[in-house]
Amino acid sequence: MNTKLLFCLITLTLSSISCLTTASNSATIIAFGDSITAGHSSRSGGYPPKLSSLLNENNKPSIVINKGVSGEKTLAGVGRIGRVLAGTPSNLILIMEGTNDIRGGLSLETTRHNLESMINQSKAAGVTPILATLTPSDRNGSATVIPNYWNPMIKNLASSTSIPLADQYAAILPTWGSSNADGLHPNDTGYWTVARTWYGVIAPMISSTGEVNADSSGGGGSSGPCFIATAAFGSPVEKHVILLKEFRDNFLLTNAPGKLFVKTYYALSPPVAHFISQHENVKRVIRILLYPLIGLSYVLLKLNLTAQLFIAVMLAGGLGFSMLFLKRKNLTVQ
C-alpha cells in the first residue's frame, strides 16, 4: 500500500476515534418545545447554539440538540417526546411549551396534565427534565394570562415534581421591549437571555469532563440557586450573580466542605432571599455586603496568577500599613 495513503488512513482513523471520544465525554442536552425552541425569528438558530457555546466556553463539555417544532401544542408534545427520548440518548431535556395552548384555547388544567406527562416520560427514560416558564407574549390575552395563570402553574408543577425550573419569564421581562421580534418570539438578543437562563440552571450539573450530576442543580424549582444574590440584584442572569455562580461552581462545588456549605445555603437562604426581594433598602445593603465577595470572585476567576499575587501583596501591604498607622496613632495618644 502507498505510504502516503496508509498515513492518511491512520490519520483519519485516529481523528474519528478522537471525535467519538469527545462526543462520549460530553453532556447531551435536548432542547424540547415549540417555535421559540426551534428558533423562530433568529438568524443563528435560536437559543440552543448559544447555550452550547456558553457551556463549552465555560468548560462544561456539552452537545445541545434542537428538537423544537413551530406551532406545537403540549398535546402534540406529549405524543412526540417519547420518540425524541428514544431516538436521542441524552442526559437532560429542557422543556418550554404551552404558549400555543393559550392561543388554541386549551385549558390551564390540560396544559398542566400534558407537561406533567412529558416530565414523567423523561424521568422514565432516565433523562432529567428541566422545566421553563413561558416568555412574554401579547397575543390572545397572553400578556396577563401567562404571568397570572400559566407561569404560576408551571412553577408549582416544577416544585411538586421536584425538578429544576428556569424562570425564563422573569429573566427576559425587564428587557422584553428590545428583546422580541414580533411580540411573541425573542430576537437574537432575547435568545441570548434565554440561553443564559438555561445555563444558570444546568451548568452546576455538568462537570469539566462532561459528566452530569442532576443533584447539583439544587432541585425543586430553583433557578441555578444563588438565592440571596438573585434577590439583591433582581435577576438570575445579572452579571454579578453569574460571577458568583461561577465562583460556586469552580471553587465551592469542587470540594467536600464547599459542597456542604452550598447544600446548607440552599436549605436556609430561600426565606431570607424572599424577605430581601420585598424591600428595596435591604437589597441595597445586601448588594454592598456582596461586593467584596464579588471582587474576590473576579480576582480568582478572571485574573492570571501573576495578577492575583500582585493584588495579594498590595492588600497585605495595605493591611500592614494600616496596622502600623493605628499602632503609632495609639502610642501618640498615650
KOLMI-52923 format. One line per field, with one value per residue (C-alpha): residue number from 1; residue in three letters; x, y, z. Coordinates in pm, 1 decimal. Example, Ala and Ser with C-alpha at 12.3 -4.5 7.8 and 13.67 -1.06 7.14 Angstrom:
<atoms>
num 1|2 $
residu Ala|Ser $
east 1230.0|1367.0 $
north -450.0|-106.0 $
up 780.0|714.0 $
</atoms>
This chain:
<atoms>
num 1|2|3|4|5|6|7|8|9|10|11|12|13|14|15|16|17|18|19|20|21|22|23|24|25|26|27|28|29|30|31|32|33|34|35|36|37|38|39|40|41|42|43|44|45|46|47|48|49|50|51|52|53|54|55|56|57|58|59|60|61|62|63|64|65|66|67|68|69|70|71|72|73|74|75|76|77|78|79|80|81|82|83|84|85|86|87|88|89|90|91|92|93|94|95|96|97|98|99|100|101|102|103|104|105|106|107|108|109|110|111|112|113|114|115|116|117|118|119|120|121|122|123|124|125|126|127|128|129|130|131|132|133|134|135|136|137|138|139|140|141|142|143|144|145|146|147|148|149|150|151|152|153|154|155|156|157|158|159|160|161|162|163|164|165|166|167|168|169|170|171|172|173|174|175|176|177|178|179|180|181|182|183|184|185|186|187|188|189|190|191|192|193|194|195|196|197|198|199|200|201|202|203|204|205|206|207|208|209|210|211|212|213|214|215|216|217|218|219|220|221|222|223|224|225|226|227|228|229|230|231|232|233|234|235|236|237|238|239|240|241|242|243|244|245|246|247|248|249|250|251|252|253|254|255|256|257|258|259|260|261|262|263|264|265|266|267|268|269|270|271|272|273|274|275|276|277|278|279|280|281|282|283|284|285|286|287|288|289|290|291|292|293|294|295|296|297|298|299|300|301|302|303|304|305|306|307|308|309|310|311|312|313|314|315|316|317|318|319|320|321|322|323|324|325|326|327|328|329|330|331|332|333|334 $
residu Met|Asn|Thr|Lys|Leu|Leu|Phe|Cys|Leu|Ile|Thr|Leu|Thr|Leu|Ser|Ser|Ile|Ser|Cys|Leu|Thr|Thr|Ala|Ser|Asn|Ser|Ala|Thr|Ile|Ile|Ala|Phe|Gly|Asp|Ser|Ile|Thr|Ala|Gly|His|Ser|Ser|Arg|Ser|Gly|Gly|Tyr|Pro|Pro|Lys|Leu|Ser|Ser|Leu|Leu|Asn|Glu|Asn|Asn|Lys|Pro|Ser|Ile|Val|Ile|Asn|Lys|Gly|Val|Ser|Gly|Glu|Lys|Thr|Leu|Ala|Gly|Val|Gly|Arg|Ile|Gly|Arg|Val|Leu|Ala|Gly|Thr|Pro|Ser|Asn|Leu|Ile|Leu|Ile|Met|Glu|Gly|Thr|Asn|Asp|Ile|Arg|Gly|Gly|Leu|Ser|Leu|Glu|Thr|Thr|Arg|His|Asn|Leu|Glu|Ser|Met|Ile|Asn|Gln|Ser|Lys|Ala|Ala|Gly|Val|Thr|Pro|Ile|Leu|Ala|Thr|Leu|Thr|Pro|Ser|Asp|Arg|Asn|Gly|Ser|Ala|Thr|Val|Ile|Pro|Asn|Tyr|Trp|Asn|Pro|Met|Ile|Lys|Asn|Leu|Ala|Ser|Ser|Thr|Ser|Ile|Pro|Leu|Ala|Asp|Gln|Tyr|Ala|Ala|Ile|Leu|Pro|Thr|Trp|Gly|Ser|Ser|Asn|Ala|Asp|Gly|Leu|His|Pro|Asn|Asp|Thr|Gly|Tyr|Trp|Thr|Val|Ala|Arg|Thr|Trp|Tyr|Gly|Val|Ile|Ala|Pro|Met|Ile|Ser|Ser|Thr|Gly|Glu|Val|Asn|Ala|Asp|Ser|Ser|Gly|Gly|Gly|Gly|Ser|Ser|Gly|Pro|Cys|Phe|Ile|Ala|Thr|Ala|Ala|Phe|Gly|Ser|Pro|Val|Glu|Lys|His|Val|Ile|Leu|Leu|Lys|Glu|Phe|Arg|Asp|Asn|Phe|Leu|Leu|Thr|Asn|Ala|Pro|Gly|Lys|Leu|Phe|Val|Lys|Thr|Tyr|Tyr|Ala|Leu|Ser|Pro|Pro|Val|Ala|His|Phe|Ile|Ser|Gln|His|Glu|Asn|Val|Lys|Arg|Val|Ile|Arg|Ile|Leu|Leu|Tyr|Pro|Leu|Ile|Gly|Leu|Ser|Tyr|Val|Leu|Leu|Lys|Leu|Asn|Leu|Thr|Ala|Gln|Leu|Phe|Ile|Ala|Val|Met|Leu|Ala|Gly|Gly|Leu|Gly|Phe|Ser|Met|Leu|Phe|Leu|Lys|Arg|Lys|Asn|Leu|Thr|Val|Gln $
east 0.0|120.1|287.7|103.4|-231.0|-155.8|-65.9|-392.5|-596.1|-426.4|-481.4|-848.9|-898.3|-734.5|-940.5|-1261.1|-1168.4|-1089.5|-1430.6|-1609.5|-1419.6|-1509.8|-1877.8|-1885.8|-1733.6|-1995.7|-2329.5|-2612.5|-2897.9|-3229.2|-3399.3|-3770.7|-4053.5|-4232.7|-4123.1|-3926.3|-3711.8|-3698.0|-3550.6|-3821.4|-3711.3|-3346.3|-3069.4|-2848.1|-3066.0|-3231.2|-3109.1|-2967.0|-2641.8|-2596.7|-2642.8|-2395.9|-2139.1|-2187.1|-2141.3|-1839.4|-1666.0|-1701.0|-1550.5|-1885.1|-1848.3|-2196.5|-2396.7|-2731.5|-2976.4|-3264.4|-3594.5|-3828.1|-4136.3|-4304.8|-4672.4|-4671.5|-4924.2|-4849.4|-5075.2|-4860.2|-4554.5|-4679.6|-4708.7|-4366.9|-4144.6|-4126.2|-3985.7|-3736.7|-3615.3|-3586.7|-3405.1|-3170.2|-2981.7|-2937.1|-2874.6|-3102.0|-3414.1|-3517.7|-3897.5|-4053.3|-4400.9|-4755.2|-4784.6|-4967.3|-5212.7|-5326.1|-5357.7|-5550.2|-5793.5|-5673.6|-5738.6|-5478.9|-5550.0|-5488.2|-5152.1|-5050.9|-5154.5|-4957.6|-4645.3|-4657.9|-4679.4|-4366.6|-4187.2|-4287.6|-4185.7|-3847.2|-3786.9|-3893.8|-3635.0|-3363.8|-3335.5|-3351.5|-3620.8|-3585.0|-3899.9|-3921.7|-4176.3|-4320.5|-4168.4|-4395.5|-4649.0|-4900.3|-5119.6|-5468.6|-5462.5|-5135.7|-4989.2|-5192.8|-5272.0|-4907.5|-4783.2|-5106.9|-5203.9|-4976.2|-4640.4|-4757.1|-4890.5|-4556.0|-4363.6|-4594.3|-4553.3|-4173.1|-4188.1|-4437.6|-4238.8|-3904.8|-3738.8|-3538.0|-3706.3|-3562.8|-3765.2|-3738.5|-4022.0|-3853.0|-3519.2|-3637.7|-3927.0|-3711.7|-3572.7|-3862.8|-3926.3|-3585.7|-3558.9|-3857.3|-3909.2|-4287.7|-4440.5|-4419.6|-4077.3|-3746.3|-3492.9|-3128.5|-3072.1|-3364.4|-3243.0|-2911.8|-3106.9|-3295.9|-2965.6|-2802.5|-3103.4|-3088.0|-2711.7|-2758.6|-2968.9|-2782.8|-2417.5|-2386.5|-2495.7|-2218.3|-1856.7|-1545.7|-1540.1|-1898.8|-2043.6|-2391.7|-2499.8|-2862.4|-2847.2|-2610.8|-2894.2|-3046.2|-3371.7|-3724.6|-3771.5|-3459.2|-3308.3|-2943.4|-2968.7|-2791.8|-3096.5|-2969.1|-2762.2|-3050.8|-3287.5|-3040.7|-2957.1|-3301.5|-3218.6|-3056.3|-2867.0|-2736.8|-2356.9|-2265.5|-2495.5|-2343.2|-1993.1|-2091.4|-2238.0|-1908.9|-1722.9|-1957.8|-1909.7|-1530.5|-1433.6|-1711.8|-1852.9|-1508.5|-1450.5|-1644.2|-1651.5|-1764.3|-2040.0|-2160.9|-2168.3|-2366.5|-2614.2|-2668.6|-2702.9|-2967.4|-3163.6|-3153.7|-3139.9|-3476.3|-3681.5|-3403.8|-3398.3|-3776.3|-3752.8|-3475.1|-3677.1|-3962.6|-3753.3|-3554.0|-3346.4|-3243.2|-3148.2|-2908.3|-2744.9|-2703.9|-2550.3|-2291.4|-2215.5|-2175.9|-1930.3|-1617.5|-1710.4|-1780.8|-1437.8|-1269.1|-1458.7|-1342.4|-979.0|-984.2|-1179.1|-1069.3|-709.1|-392.5|-165.3|73.7|-209.5|-352.9|-15.0|26.8|-315.4|-242.6|85.0|-86.5|-361.6|-111.1|96.8|-210.7|-318.6|32.0|48.3|-294.5|-194.2|132.3|-53.1|-306.5|-29.9|164.3|-154.4|-233.1|117.3|82.4|-247.5|-94.5 $
north 0.0|351.1|504.9|835.7|655.6|447.0|761.2|926.1|623.1|613.4|987.0|956.3|663.7|846.4|1157.7|952.1|793.5|1139.2|1269.5|970.5|1016.7|1384.2|1308.2|1038.1|1283.1|1549.8|1601.5|1557.7|1803.2|1802.6|2138.1|2049.3|2288.7|2494.9|2775.0|2956.4|2646.2|2596.2|2948.2|3137.7|3497.7|3413.7|3444.4|3199.5|2908.5|3048.1|2961.8|2604.1|2700.9|2993.4|2763.7|2518.3|2798.4|2913.5|2562.1|2467.0|2803.0|2760.0|2410.8|2226.4|1991.7|1960.4|1890.6|2074.6|1917.9|2131.3|1940.2|2239.4|2226.0|2550.0|2580.9|2274.4|2246.3|2040.5|1752.3|1706.1|1738.1|1451.9|1233.2|1334.9|1337.5|959.3|923.5|1203.4|1042.7|700.2|832.2|1071.4|926.3|1220.6|1337.2|1641.4|1763.7|2130.1|2164.0|2500.5|2468.7|2594.8|2929.4|2770.3|2607.4|2956.1|3066.7|2747.4|2782.2|2484.4|2495.7|2551.7|2203.8|2046.6|2218.3|2107.7|1748.1|1739.9|1897.9|1650.1|1366.1|1499.6|1516.2|1160.0|1022.7|1191.0|1050.2|703.4|724.5|812.6|1169.7|1465.7|1717.2|2089.9|2298.1|2661.9|2934.4|3085.0|3400.5|3707.3|3736.1|3999.4|3752.9|3634.6|3795.7|3622.0|3943.9|3882.4|3510.1|3396.3|3576.3|3536.8|3177.2|2968.9|3055.6|3011.4|2669.7|2582.1|2688.3|2479.9|2180.7|2203.7|2217.6|1930.7|1703.9|1803.1|1916.9|2235.3|2542.3|2802.7|3119.6|3249.6|3498.3|3675.7|3680.5|3834.6|4055.3|4359.2|4388.1|4237.4|4556.2|4532.0|4152.7|4045.2|4031.0|4029.2|4042.2|3663.9|3537.9|3664.9|3818.4|3711.0|3942.7|3776.1|3429.5|3507.0|3584.7|3255.9|3070.2|3234.9|3149.0|2782.7|2795.9|2924.8|2619.2|2338.0|2446.0|2329.9|1981.5|1937.6|1869.9|1965.1|1608.4|1624.5|1410.4|1507.8|1515.8|1629.9|1665.1|1961.5|2173.6|2234.6|2081.1|2173.2|2452.0|2653.1|2865.6|2764.5|2869.4|3183.7|3296.3|3593.8|3744.3|3698.8|3874.1|4157.6|4221.9|4137.8|3874.3|3529.2|3641.9|3974.3|3984.7|3988.1|3691.7|3493.4|3567.8|3440.5|3124.2|3068.1|3107.7|2848.9|2604.9|2640.8|2665.7|2558.3|2259.9|2111.4|2000.7|1838.7|2138.7|2365.7|2124.7|2108.0|2487.2|2512.9|2245.8|2427.0|2759.3|2615.6|2490.5|2812.8|3101.4|3095.0|3266.0|3523.6|3588.3|3629.0|3894.1|4075.3|4077.3|4261.1|4552.8|4787.2|4931.4|4582.1|4499.3|4795.4|4691.2|4329.4|4441.6|4645.2|4346.7|4118.9|4341.4|4217.9|3857.7|3962.7|4128.7|3816.6|3602.6|3823.7|3806.2|3426.6|3356.3|3622.0|3718.2|3517.9|3402.8|3699.4|3949.9|3754.2|3757.7|4130.2|4208.4|3982.4|4166.6|4505.7|4403.3|4262.3|4579.3|4798.1|4595.9|4615.2|4992.2|5039.5|4839.1|5031.5|5363.3|5268.0|5148.3|5476.3|5679.6|5481.9|5547.8|5919.5|5939.6|5768.5 $
up 0.0|-80.6|225.5|190.8|158.0|467.4|659.9|553.3|661.5|1001.7|1048.3|952.0|1190.5|1479.7|1403.9|1407.5|1739.0|1877.0|1766.8|1919.4|2243.3|2254.1|2194.9|2462.5|2712.4|2657.1|2826.4|2575.4|2615.1|2426.6|2372.4|2351.2|2276.0|2014.3|1778.7|2049.2|2093.3|1715.9|1690.7|1503.9|1423.5|1492.5|1236.0|1422.3|1534.9|1848.2|2196.0|2152.7|1974.2|2212.6|2512.4|2361.5|2323.9|2683.5|2820.0|2613.7|2659.2|3036.0|3048.2|3052.8|2751.4|2603.5|2290.4|2265.3|2018.7|1892.2|1891.9|1870.5|1646.1|1545.2|1636.7|1862.0|2145.2|2454.9|2345.7|2035.7|2257.9|2474.4|2165.2|2030.3|2336.2|2369.8|2017.4|2082.1|2405.0|2241.9|1936.0|2110.4|2409.6|2642.2|2997.8|3020.6|2842.6|2852.7|2828.5|2737.4|2592.3|2646.0|2468.6|2175.2|2418.0|2520.6|2159.1|2079.0|2369.0|2576.4|2948.9|3217.5|3355.8|3013.9|2980.0|3329.9|3261.5|2936.7|3084.7|3372.6|3121.1|2947.3|3281.7|3372.2|3033.2|3064.9|3411.2|3296.3|3018.6|3270.7|3144.2|3382.6|3279.3|3342.4|3306.9|3197.5|3247.5|2929.7|2786.5|2746.0|2465.0|2357.3|2164.4|2265.1|2608.5|2696.0|2836.7|3152.0|3125.3|3114.0|3430.8|3626.8|3548.7|3327.2|3483.1|3844.9|3738.0|3577.6|3889.2|4107.6|3875.3|3888.0|4267.1|4304.9|4070.4|4229.6|3908.3|3837.9|3694.3|3457.2|3507.8|3153.7|3202.3|3494.9|3314.5|2986.8|3105.9|3206.4|2851.1|2656.4|2460.4|2293.2|2309.7|2097.6|1723.1|1696.2|2043.8|2073.6|1965.3|2105.7|1870.2|1893.0|2189.6|2364.8|2271.2|2442.2|2760.3|2724.8|2675.4|2977.7|3193.7|3093.6|3151.8|3506.4|3589.3|3415.8|3439.7|3804.1|3692.4|3434.5|3529.1|3334.5|3198.5|3071.2|3348.9|3467.2|3829.5|3843.8|4223.1|4179.6|4044.7|4385.5|4253.2|4349.2|4100.4|4181.4|3909.3|3939.8|4301.5|4409.7|4600.3|4801.7|4519.6|4275.1|4517.4|4574.3|4208.3|4072.1|3808.1|3789.1|3478.2|3615.8|3560.4|3932.3|4002.2|3715.5|3852.3|4197.4|4040.7|3856.8|4188.8|4343.6|4054.3|4027.5|4394.7|4632.3|4441.7|4381.8|4741.5|5026.7|5269.0|4985.6|4881.8|5243.0|5261.2|4935.7|5048.6|5380.0|5197.5|4963.5|5263.8|5467.9|5221.1|5032.3|5308.4|5356.7|4982.8|4978.2|5252.5|5065.0|4742.0|4914.6|5048.3|4823.3|5109.8|5217.6|4856.5|4851.7|5179.2|5065.4|4735.6|4927.3|5151.4|4848.8|4660.0|4847.6|4760.8|4402.7|4388.2|4526.0|4275.0|3988.7|4100.6|4134.6|3816.4|3567.4|3651.4|3597.3|3880.0|3846.0|3882.6|4175.4|4356.1|4288.3|4437.3|4736.7|4801.4|4767.9|5009.7|5257.6|5230.9|5278.5|5581.3|5731.0|5672.0|5832.9|6140.7|6173.6|6135.6|6403.1|6635.5|6604.5|6648.4|6963.4|7101.5|7026.6|7213.8|7519.3 $
</atoms>
